[in-house]
Each structure stands twice: as C-alpha cells, then as structure tokens.
Amino acid sequence: MLNHMVHQRIADDRLDRLFAALSDPTRRGILTRLGSGPATIGELAEPAGMSLTGLKKHVQVLEDAQLVSTQKVGRSREVRLGTERLDDAMQWITFYQRLWERRLDGLEVYFTLKKGTDK
Amino acid sequence: MTETTETFELRMSRLLPATPEEVFDAYTDAEKQKVWFSILDEDPGVVEIEVDLRVGGTQTAVWGPNRDELFRETQVFHVIDRPHRLVTTSTGSDPSGMTMTTEVEVTFEEQGGGTLMSVVQSGFPDAETRDFFQSMAWVGAFDRIEAYLSREAA
C-alpha cells in the first residue's frame, strides 16, 4: 500500500509539472508549433520574439514535464514533442496483451484438464 | 497473435476444447474465473474477481504478486449475447495508478467441435492519433486549461 502511495505521489508530481508547464501561453505556443514538426531553438525563438536564453528556459520546463525532448543536431539543438504519450500507449498494449494471453492460456488449460477428468 | 491496423487494435484468438456455452459461462462466472485465471500461477499471489453480469454491470479483476503491486481491470458490460458475443468497455490500471480505457468485443464461435474465442480490443492511441492530439486537439485543451486557471485566479 505504501508502495502504491509513493507511486501515486510520483504520478501526481508529474501531473503538477505537466499543468505548470501548460499554464504559460509562450510554452503552449511552442507546443502548437512543434505539432507540425521538430524545430531548433532558434526557429522557435524568432516568431516568439524572444531571446535564445529566454526560450531555452521555456523549453527546459517543457522537457521536465516530458512534453518535449531535445537533441543536439550539428551546432543547434532540435526540439520535438515528447514520446511520453506513445510510450504510455505501448505500455498499455503490453498490459492487455499479457492479460488476454493469461485468460486464453488459463481457459485452454482449464478445459483441457476438465476434459481429461470427464472421460 | 497481434496485428496493427489504422486505429490500433489488439486481436487475439484461441480454439478451446469446449462448447460456446461452456466457454461463455466459464469466462463470465466469478468462481470459475478464479480457478482458470490463476491456473498457471506458480505463486498463488493475489486474484480477486467480481462479476455483475448484466448490461451496465461491471466485472472487476484484481491481480498481482502481492498487495503492494496490484493490477486491476474493470469491464462494463454493454452487450451480453450468450453464448455468442460480449461487448464491454475496459479500464485497466497498473500498480502506479495509471489508467487506460478501451473497447473490447469477445466472440465465441463453434468450430470443429470446439469454440474459437476471439478478442478485439480497440481505442489504443496510435502514433497518428497522438500527432493529431498534440497538434490539434490540444488547442482546445489549452483553452479549457486557460479557462480553468483564470477561474481559479478570479
């Protein structure tokens, strides 16, 4: 139970960071822009009318919330929407694959054994 | 057996040595479920099953190696067509408390003296949906969050 509470708190912290990251219009603008593809810090700074340093701070907040990931490409840093959501989806597909395998295997063994004792 | 389609679906099937009625009943009966759900477990662990088999009723399965690490699945019955078909909404939750809701259709077909039990589960966010969600749907989400935050501030 304690374990569950700790996990829950971590999940809550993540949500807090997520909402804090989303509460700023500049950061929402960055996310909307990244919806159409990755961009460098410079490409994001220009339309936002911001300095590179100011923009980096916003990107850092988004990165902490796992909404974006950054990667050095040549001399600039490329920002893209985070893969977190896709990872979550894959995790659920695995969860259900295991659940259904367990059910189908269980039923198969159950009926095979039952058939054996019925004879 | 797993395959991907445009909207991500999970598909699995198995030929079982019993009639559709027997499979349908074993699949939906709480006491029988407890037997076959843990039939392959080496460690007994935790298995709890509750079933209210009626349209709008729920079936909850809780399982895990111990009390601190429990998985849970709750299905709400939408179609109960014994012994052919079951349509439910399934909400899974992992030990960290994360949840995911999907649609499930289970069918039971007589085949060669046995029953082919098939599961089609849909509603998993695929890459395309995710991209759409992030580029388009979020604009609406932002508006709602903004409205919420400004109400909080007022």
Interface residues (C-beta under 8 A of the other chain):
Chain A: M1 L2 N3 H4 H7 Q8 I10 A11 F19 L22 S23 R28 L31 T32 L34 G35 S36 L81 R85 L86 D88 A89 Q91 W92 I93 F95 Y96 Q97 L99 W100 E101 R102 R103 L104 D105 G106 L107 E108 V109 Y110 F111 T112 L113 K114 K115
Chain B: T2 F8 L10 M12 S13 R14 L16 P17 A18 E22 V23 A26 Y27 K32 V35 W36 F37 S38 I39 L40 R67 D68 E69 L70 F71 E73 S90 G92 D94 P95 S96 G97 M98 M100 T102 M117 V119 Q121 F124 P125 D126 A127 R130 D131 F133 Q134 S135 M136 W138 V139 F142 I145 L149
